[in-house]
């Protein structure tokens, strides 16, 4: 029997598993409350831009922190 290179096997396994898993919505929770500038000034616009750039194939749901 021939020895199989473990690196090749691992690489093939990771490649095939990565192609099988597809996310269409990611969840992003952060510490800042809704009124904090990071929420409305960075996190929400970033999630909207990602949705726009991917033609809606990837969306990010933003969960702000509590007051």
Phi and psi in degrees as a GROMACS rama.xvg file:
@    title "Ramachandran Plot"
@    xaxis  label "Phi"
@    yaxis  label "Psi"
@TYPE xy
-86.2038  146.674  UNK-2
-77.9791  137.877  UNK-3
-101.085  130.656  UNK-4
-66.8484  121.665  UNK-5
-61.7372  -33.34  UNK-6
-65.0893  -38.9013  UNK-7
-66.0213  -43.8174  UNK-8
-62.732  -45.4954  UNK-9
-62.8991  -43.3372  UNK-10
-61.5016  -43.5419  UNK-11
-64.9492  -41.7116  UNK-12
-63.3257  -44.2259  UNK-13
-66.7939  -39.4188  UNK-14
-64.8113  -45.3423  UNK-15
-70.456  -36.5042  UNK-16
-70.7186  -33.7371  UNK-17
-68.5198  -32.091  UNK-18
-78.9163  -20.7628  UNK-19
-83.4089  -25.6744  UNK-20
-94.3967  122.751  UNK-21
-134.188  130.16  UNK-22
-106.122  136.965  UNK-23
-109.244  -15.1633  UNK-24
-142.945  128.057  UNK-25
-105.334  153.258  UNK-26
-110.694  132.297  UNK-27
-128.06  110.262  UNK-28
-105.372  137.139  UNK-29
-135.66  171.536  UNK-30
-83.1518  -20.4486  UNK-31
-78.5229  137.224  UNK-32
-71.0103  168.907  UNK-33
-57.2993  -37.7372  UNK-34
-77.1108  -10.1954  UNK-35
-73.4589  139.347  UNK-36
-57.9899  -28.9182  UNK-37
-64.7428  -35.9585  UNK-38
-64.7404  -60.5657  UNK-39
-78.9114  -23.3239  UNK-40
-95.3338  -17.125  UNK-41
-131.913  -56.7717  UNK-42
-67.3328  -47.0935  UNK-43
-67.8698  -48.3218  UNK-44
-60.6502  -35.5067  UNK-45
-64.6543  -44.1275  UNK-46
-64.7763  -37.1968  UNK-47
-67.0883  -39.8194  UNK-48
-67.3075  -38.8559  UNK-49
-64.4589  -41.9824  UNK-50
-62.443  -40.2809  UNK-51
-67.0618  -45.1838  UNK-52
-66.9815  -27.357  UNK-53
-99.8655  11.7311  UNK-54
55.1962  37.3889  UNK-55
78.8354  2.05685  UNK-56
-72.151  -26.2012  UNK-57
-130.249  122.989  UNK-58
-122.828  156.759  UNK-59
-125.702  122.268  UNK-60
-92.8127  121.386  UNK-61
-97.0627  126.935  UNK-62
-112.27  106.793  UNK-63
-75.7427  163.62  UNK-64
-73.8735  171.474  UNK-65
-97.7314  158.498  UNK-66
